């Protein structure tokens, strides 16, 4: 499964472009999850880097903690859960108009 499509790249807000929007109002454009683990990543902003990687800003949610921060596409591609399954993108999450306040 492709974690980020060209269509997603075209519509994802650039890094720092939502910093003047209240935290609870920030729109989430993608959800990634570990099917055999305890991590979910909610991307709010994203930007393609010169090396081809994408840096995201969003919420990292796990059983033990919830934290806003940065993560990269390459980190998602390398992450594995208990059964060594790769991270997936929630295909049913697109265009749901989910805000950060709906999750936290």
DAMO-V260135 format. One record per pair of residues at least 12 apart in sequence whose C-alpha atoms are under 10 Angstrom apart, sorted by sequence separation. I is the first residue (numbers start at 0). GAP is how many residues later the second one is. D is the distance in Angstrom with one decimal. If there is no record, write none. Layout:
BEGIN
((I,GAP,D) (I,GAP,D))
END
This chain:
BEGIN
((29,12,5.9) (30,12,6.3) (42,12,9.7) (43,12,7.2) (44,12,5.1) (45,12,8.8) (56,12,5.5) (57,12,6.5) (58,12,9.4) (74,12,9.7) (75,12,8.6) (28,13,7.6) (29,13,5.2) (30,13,9.3) (42,13,6.1) (43,13,5.8) (44,13,6.7) (55,13,8.2) (56,13,4.5) (57,13,7.9) (75,13,10.0) (12,14,9.4) (27,14,6.2) (28,14,5.9) (29,14,7.4) (41,14,9.1) (42,14,5.9) (43,14,4.9) (55,14,5.5) (56,14,6.5) (12,15,9.7) (26,15,9.7) (27,15,5.6) (28,15,5.8) (29,15,9.3) (40,15,9.6) (41,15,8.4) (42,15,4.5) (43,15,7.8) (54,15,6.8) (55,15,5.3) (56,15,8.6) (11,16,9.3) (12,16,8.5) (26,16,8.7) (27,16,4.6) (28,16,7.7) (29,16,9.9) (40,16,9.5) (41,16,5.4) (42,16,6.7) (54,16,5.9) (55,16,5.7) (11,17,6.6) (26,17,6.1) (27,17,7.9) (28,17,9.3) (40,17,7.0) (41,17,5.0) (42,17,8.7) (53,17,8.5) (54,17,4.4) (55,17,7.6) (10,18,8.4) (11,18,8.8) (25,18,6.8) (26,18,8.8) (40,18,5.8) (41,18,6.5) (53,18,5.5) (54,18,6.5) (25,19,9.3) (39,19,8.1) (40,19,4.6) (41,19,8.0) (52,19,6.9) (53,19,5.2) (54,19,8.8) (39,20,6.0) (40,20,6.2) (52,20,6.0) (53,20,7.6) (54,20,9.6) (7,21,8.1) (38,21,7.1) (39,21,5.1) (40,21,8.8) (51,21,9.4) (52,21,6.4) (53,21,9.7) (7,22,8.3) (38,22,5.7) (39,22,6.4) (51,22,9.6) (52,22,9.5) (37,23,8.0) (38,23,4.6) (39,23,9.5) (48,23,9.9) (37,24,5.3) (38,24,7.3) (43,24,9.8) (45,24,9.3) (47,24,9.6) (36,25,8.8) (37,25,5.8) (38,25,9.5) (40,25,9.8) (42,25,9.8) (44,25,9.4) (45,25,9.4) (46,25,9.5) (47,25,9.4) (3,26,8.8) (17,26,8.2) (18,26,9.9) (36,26,9.4) (37,26,8.7) (38,26,9.6) (39,26,9.6) (40,26,9.8) (41,26,9.3) (42,26,9.7) (45,26,8.8) (2,27,9.4) (16,27,9.8) (17,27,7.6) (30,27,9.7) (32,27,9.8) (38,27,9.7) (40,27,9.6) (42,27,9.1) (45,27,9.5) (2,28,9.6) (3,28,9.9) (15,28,9.8) (16,28,7.6) (29,28,9.5) (30,28,9.6) (31,28,9.6) (32,28,9.4) (40,28,10.0) (42,28,9.0) (2,29,7.8) (14,29,8.7) (15,29,7.4) (16,29,9.6) (28,29,9.7) (12,30,9.7) (13,30,9.1) (14,30,5.3) (15,30,9.1) (27,30,7.9) (40,30,8.7) (11,31,8.8) (12,31,7.2) (13,31,5.5) (14,31,5.6) (15,31,9.8) (26,31,9.9) (27,31,9.1) (11,32,7.8) (12,32,4.9) (13,32,5.3) (14,32,6.0) (25,32,9.5) (11,33,6.0) (12,33,6.0) (13,33,5.3) (14,33,9.6) (10,34,9.8) (11,34,5.8) (12,34,7.6) (13,34,8.7) (10,35,9.4) (11,35,7.6) (40,35,8.9) (11,36,10.0) (8,37,7.8) (9,37,9.8) (7,38,9.5) (8,38,7.8) (65,38,8.6) (8,39,7.8) (14,40,8.1) (38,40,9.8) (13,41,9.5) (14,41,7.3) (15,41,8.5) (58,41,8.1) (13,42,8.8) (14,42,6.9) (33,42,9.1) (36,42,9.8) (38,42,8.8) (57,42,8.9) (60,42,9.7) (12,43,9.6) (13,43,9.4) (32,43,9.0) (36,43,7.8) (37,43,7.9) (60,43,9.6) (11,44,9.5) (12,44,9.9) (31,44,8.2) (35,44,8.0) (36,44,4.6) (37,44,9.5) (58,44,9.3) (8,45,9.0) (22,45,10.0) (33,45,8.1) (34,45,9.1) (35,45,5.0) (36,45,6.2) (58,45,9.2) (33,46,7.2) (34,46,7.4) (35,46,5.8) (36,46,8.3) (40,46,9.7) (33,47,6.4) (34,47,9.3) (35,47,6.1) (36,47,9.2) (39,47,9.0) (41,47,10.0) (33,48,9.5) (34,48,9.0) (35,48,7.6) (36,48,8.8) (38,48,9.1) (39,48,9.6) (40,48,9.3) (34,49,9.6) (35,49,6.5) (36,49,9.9) (39,49,9.7) (3,50,9.1) (33,50,9.7) (34,50,6.9) (35,50,8.6) (36,50,9.2) (39,50,9.9) (33,51,7.5) (34,51,7.7) (35,51,8.8) (33,52,6.8) (34,52,6.8) (32,53,9.0) (33,53,4.7) (34,53,7.2) (32,54,5.6) (33,54,6.4) (34,54,9.9) (14,55,9.8) (31,55,6.6) (32,55,5.5) (33,55,8.9) (43,55,9.0) (31,56,5.5) (32,56,6.4) (41,56,9.9) (43,56,8.3) (30,57,8.6) (31,57,4.3) (32,57,7.1) (41,57,9.9) (42,57,9.7) (30,58,5.9) (31,58,5.9) (41,58,8.4) (29,59,7.3) (30,59,5.6) (31,59,9.2) (29,60,7.5) (30,60,8.4) (29,61,8.8) (30,61,9.2) (31,61,9.4) (41,61,9.4) (29,62,9.8) (30,62,6.6) (29,63,6.7) (30,63,8.3) (28,64,8.2) (29,64,6.6) (27,65,9.3) (28,65,6.9) (29,65,9.0) (27,66,9.2) (28,66,7.5) (29,66,9.7) (27,67,9.3) (28,67,8.7) (27,68,8.9) (28,68,8.0) (29,68,9.4) (3,69,8.2) (26,69,9.7) (27,69,7.3) (28,69,7.9) (2,70,7.9) (26,70,6.7) (27,70,5.8) (28,70,9.0) (25,71,10.0) (26,71,6.0) (27,71,5.6) (25,72,8.6) (26,72,4.4) (27,72,6.5) (2,73,8.5) (24,73,9.1) (25,73,5.4) (26,73,6.3) (27,73,9.9) (2,74,8.1) (24,74,5.6) (25,74,5.5) (26,74,9.0) (27,74,9.8) (1,75,9.7) (23,75,6.5) (24,75,6.2) (25,75,7.7) (26,75,9.7) (27,75,9.8) (22,76,8.9) (23,76,5.0) (24,76,6.2) (25,76,9.9) (22,77,6.8) (23,77,3.8) (24,77,8.8) (21,78,9.6) (22,78,7.3) (23,78,7.5) (21,79,9.5) (23,79,8.8) (23,80,7.9) (22,81,9.9) (2,84,8.2) (0,85,9.3) (2,85,6.5) (3,85,8.1) (0,86,9.1) (1,86,8.3) (2,86,5.6) (7,86,9.3) (0,87,7.0) (1,87,7.9) (2,87,9.1) (0,88,7.9) (2,88,9.6))
END
